[in-house]
Amino acid sequence: MSSLLAVRGVSKSFGGLHAVRAVSFDLSAGEILGIIGPNGAGKSTLFGIIAGQVRPDRGDVVFDGRSIVGLPCEAVARLGLVKTFQTSRPFGTMTFLENVMVGALSRNVGLAEARAIALQQLDTVGLAAQAERPAAWASTGQRKRLEIARALATKPRLLLLDEPFGGVDLPSVDALVELLQRLRDSGITLLVIEHNLEAVHRLVDRVIAMHLGEAIAEGTAETVTNDPRVIQAYLGSTEVAHA
């Protein structure tokens, strides 16, 4: 597999706070990579840097062989790198269908084609039956899927998912894992921030753990979640974990 994304020594500080410290990694085309870590680890800032929302103080982000640092978010998205939000933000006065059409229209297509794309992506995420319902009535799980459908309508090659399992009820986790695996099988590469470690174990090919802005471990989900440094970052001490 070829490298689709290369993050090279990116760092970002806000005043005296070092949010991200010299983080580097490669993401291969067709891979699902998870980013884990406790609150304040720097995960969301790292995602913002990759998506073009935050400019790093140092380092580079290379997507498909091209540096994208300094490009506005919409330009990054047009290249095929699209990010969802931790808190889903549908347009409540619009229907599910109209929300997804917004994503499709970013591709400069006409209304009829945008509607067809939106219907297809709603079907992909299991929301076709909700197409004409107002998005304001969506459950948390539906909002997550709607956010994914809107992103898919932009035709991404790399999809950044910020806590896709956050707030999702347990019976819906299985279906969401299956959906994300199908997206990978369709040719979309996934980079996922997630706190649900059970879902991470089932979904990803590889995990990077962050703590205080640094990448402290990398490998399989089992290896990383059993790393003493990761246990200490989450629980404060290895003694607590063993207990």
C-alpha positions as CSV (number, residue, x, y, z in Angstrom):
1,M,0.0,0.0,0.0
2,S,1.2,3.5,-0.9
3,S,1.4,6.3,1.6
4,L,-1.5,8.6,1.2
5,L,-0.9,11.0,4.1
6,A,2.5,11.9,5.7
7,V,2.6,14.0,8.9
8,R,6.1,15.3,9.5
9,G,7.1,16.8,12.9
10,V,4.0,19.0,13.3
11,S,3.9,21.1,16.4
12,K,1.4,23.7,17.7
13,S,1.3,25.9,20.7
14,F,-1.4,28.2,22.1
15,G,0.4,30.7,24.3
16,G,2.4,28.6,26.8
17,L,0.4,25.4,26.0
18,H,2.1,22.9,23.7
19,A,-1.0,21.2,22.2
20,V,1.0,19.1,19.7
21,R,4.7,18.3,19.9
22,A,6.6,17.0,16.9
23,V,4.1,14.4,15.8
24,S,5.0,12.3,12.8
25,F,3.3,9.3,11.1
26,D,2.3,7.9,7.7
27,L,-1.1,6.6,6.7
28,S,-1.3,4.1,3.8
29,A,-4.1,4.2,1.3
30,G,-6.8,1.8,2.3
31,E,-5.8,1.7,6.0
32,I,-7.8,2.6,9.1
33,L,-5.7,4.4,11.6
34,G,-6.9,5.2,15.1
35,I,-5.8,8.1,17.3
36,I,-6.4,7.6,21.0
37,G,-5.5,9.4,24.2
38,P,-7.1,11.1,27.3
39,N,-8.8,14.4,27.1
40,G,-6.2,17.2,26.4
41,A,-3.8,14.8,24.6
42,G,-3.8,17.0,21.5
43,K,-5.9,14.7,19.2
44,S,-8.4,17.4,18.0
45,T,-5.6,19.9,17.4
46,L,-3.8,17.4,15.3
47,F,-6.9,16.7,13.3
48,G,-7.4,20.4,12.8
49,I,-3.8,20.7,11.5
50,I,-4.3,17.9,9.0
51,A,-7.7,19.3,7.8
52,G,-6.4,22.8,7.3
53,Q,-8.3,24.4,10.2
54,V,-5.2,25.0,12.3
55,R,-1.8,26.1,10.9
56,P,1.1,24.3,12.6
57,D,4.0,26.3,14.1
58,R,6.4,23.7,12.6
59,G,6.3,20.6,10.5
60,D,4.5,19.6,7.3
61,V,1.4,17.7,6.2
62,V,1.7,15.9,2.8
63,F,-1.4,14.5,1.2
64,D,-0.9,12.4,-1.9
65,G,2.6,13.8,-2.4
66,R,1.5,17.5,-2.0
67,S,2.1,19.7,1.0
68,I,-1.3,21.1,2.2
69,V,-0.1,23.3,5.0
70,G,-1.5,26.8,4.5
71,L,-4.3,25.7,2.2
72,P,-7.8,26.7,3.4
73,C,-10.1,23.9,4.6
74,E,-12.3,24.1,1.4
75,A,-9.2,23.6,-0.8
76,V,-8.1,20.6,1.3
77,A,-11.6,19.1,1.0
78,R,-11.5,19.6,-2.7
79,L,-8.3,17.5,-2.8
80,G,-10.3,14.7,-1.1
81,L,-9.4,15.1,2.5
82,V,-12.6,15.7,4.5
83,K,-13.2,15.9,8.3
84,T,-16.3,15.3,10.3
85,F,-17.0,17.0,13.6
86,Q,-17.0,15.6,17.1
87,T,-20.3,17.2,17.7
88,S,-22.5,16.6,14.7
89,R,-23.9,19.9,13.3
90,P,-26.8,19.3,10.9
91,F,-28.9,22.1,9.6
92,G,-31.9,21.5,11.8
93,T,-34.4,23.4,9.5
94,M,-33.4,21.3,6.5
95,T,-34.2,17.6,5.8
96,F,-31.7,14.8,6.0
97,L,-31.6,14.9,2.2
98,E,-31.0,18.6,2.0
99,N,-28.2,18.3,4.5
100,V,-26.3,15.8,2.4
101,M,-27.0,17.8,-0.7
102,V,-24.9,20.6,0.8
103,G,-21.9,18.3,0.7
104,A,-22.6,17.2,-2.8
105,L,-23.0,20.8,-4.0
106,S,-19.4,21.5,-2.9
107,R,-18.4,19.5,-6.0
108,N,-20.0,22.1,-8.2
109,V,-22.7,19.8,-9.5
110,G,-26.3,20.8,-10.3
111,L,-29.2,20.3,-8.0
112,A,-30.5,17.2,-9.7
113,E,-27.1,15.5,-9.5
114,A,-26.6,16.7,-5.9
115,R,-30.0,15.1,-5.0
116,A,-29.0,11.8,-6.6
117,I,-25.7,11.8,-4.8
118,A,-27.3,12.6,-1.5
119,L,-29.9,9.8,-1.9
120,Q,-27.1,7.4,-2.7
121,Q,-25.1,8.4,0.4
122,L,-28.1,8.3,2.7
123,D,-28.7,4.8,1.5
124,T,-25.0,4.0,2.2
125,V,-25.3,5.0,5.8
126,G,-28.7,3.4,6.4
127,L,-30.8,6.7,6.4
128,A,-32.6,6.4,3.1
129,A,-36.0,6.1,4.9
130,Q,-35.3,9.4,6.8
131,A,-34.5,11.4,3.6
132,E,-37.5,13.8,3.9
133,R,-37.5,14.2,7.7
134,P,-36.2,17.4,9.3
135,A,-32.7,16.9,10.7
136,A,-33.7,18.6,13.9
137,W,-35.4,15.3,14.9
138,A,-32.4,13.1,14.3
139,S,-31.1,11.0,17.2
140,T,-27.4,11.1,18.2
141,G,-26.7,8.0,16.2
142,Q,-28.5,9.4,13.2
143,R,-26.7,12.6,13.5
144,K,-23.4,10.7,13.4
145,R,-24.5,8.9,10.2
146,L,-25.8,12.0,8.7
147,E,-22.5,13.7,9.2
148,I,-20.7,10.8,7.6
149,A,-23.2,10.9,4.6
150,R,-22.6,14.6,4.1
151,A,-18.8,14.0,4.1
152,L,-19.2,11.1,1.7
153,A,-21.2,13.3,-0.7
154,T,-18.0,15.4,-1.2
155,K,-16.3,12.2,-2.6
156,P,-13.4,12.0,-0.1
157,R,-10.4,9.8,-0.5
158,L,-9.4,10.3,3.1
159,L,-12.0,10.7,5.8
160,L,-11.1,12.1,9.2
161,L,-13.7,11.0,11.8
162,D,-13.7,12.8,15.2
163,E,-15.3,10.4,17.7
164,P,-17.8,8.7,15.4
165,F,-18.9,6.4,18.3
166,G,-19.4,9.3,20.8
167,G,-22.9,9.1,22.3
168,V,-23.9,6.2,20.1
169,D,-25.9,3.5,22.0
170,L,-24.4,0.1,22.3
171,P,-26.7,-1.7,19.9
172,S,-25.8,0.8,17.2
173,V,-22.0,0.4,17.6
174,D,-21.9,-2.9,15.7
175,A,-23.7,-1.4,12.7
176,L,-21.4,1.6,12.7
177,V,-18.3,-0.5,12.8
178,E,-19.6,-2.5,9.9
179,L,-20.4,0.8,8.0
180,L,-16.9,2.1,8.5
181,Q,-15.3,-1.2,7.4
182,R,-17.5,-1.1,4.2
183,L,-16.3,2.5,3.5
184,R,-12.7,1.2,3.7
185,D,-13.6,-1.7,1.4
186,S,-15.0,0.9,-1.1
187,G,-11.6,2.6,-1.3
188,I,-11.8,5.3,1.4
189,T,-8.9,5.6,3.9
190,L,-10.0,6.4,7.4
191,L,-8.3,8.3,10.3
192,V,-10.3,8.1,13.4
193,I,-10.2,9.8,16.8
194,E,-12.0,7.6,19.3
195,H,-12.4,7.1,23.1
196,N,-14.4,3.9,22.8
197,L,-11.5,1.5,23.0
198,E,-13.7,-1.6,22.3
199,A,-14.8,-0.1,19.0
200,V,-11.1,0.8,18.3
201,H,-10.0,-2.8,18.8
202,R,-12.6,-4.0,16.4
203,L,-12.2,-1.3,13.7
204,V,-8.6,-0.2,13.2
205,D,-5.5,-1.7,11.6
206,R,-3.2,0.4,13.7
207,V,-3.3,2.8,16.6
208,I,-1.3,5.9,17.7
209,A,-1.7,6.9,21.4
210,M,-1.1,10.6,22.3
211,H,-0.5,12.2,25.7
212,L,0.2,15.9,26.4
213,G,0.6,16.6,22.7
214,E,3.1,13.8,22.0
215,A,2.7,10.4,20.2
216,I,3.8,8.0,22.9
217,A,3.0,4.6,21.3
218,E,2.2,3.1,17.9
219,G,1.2,-0.4,16.8
220,T,-1.8,-2.7,16.9
221,A,-4.7,-1.8,19.2
222,E,-3.8,-4.6,21.6
223,T,-0.1,-3.7,21.8
224,V,-0.8,0.0,22.3
225,T,-3.6,-0.3,24.9
226,N,-1.4,-2.6,26.9
227,D,1.6,-0.3,26.8
228,P,2.5,0.9,30.3
229,R,2.9,4.5,29.0
230,V,-0.6,4.5,27.6
231,I,-2.1,2.9,30.8
232,Q,-0.4,5.6,32.9
233,A,-1.6,8.4,30.6
234,Y,-5.2,7.2,31.0
235,L,-5.2,6.1,34.6
236,G,-2.3,7.9,36.2
237,S,-0.3,4.9,37.2
238,T,0.4,1.3,36.2
239,E,-0.4,0.2,39.7
240,V,-4.0,1.4,39.3
241,A,-4.3,-0.5,36.0
242,H,-3.0,-3.8,37.5
243,A,-5.4,-3.4,40.4
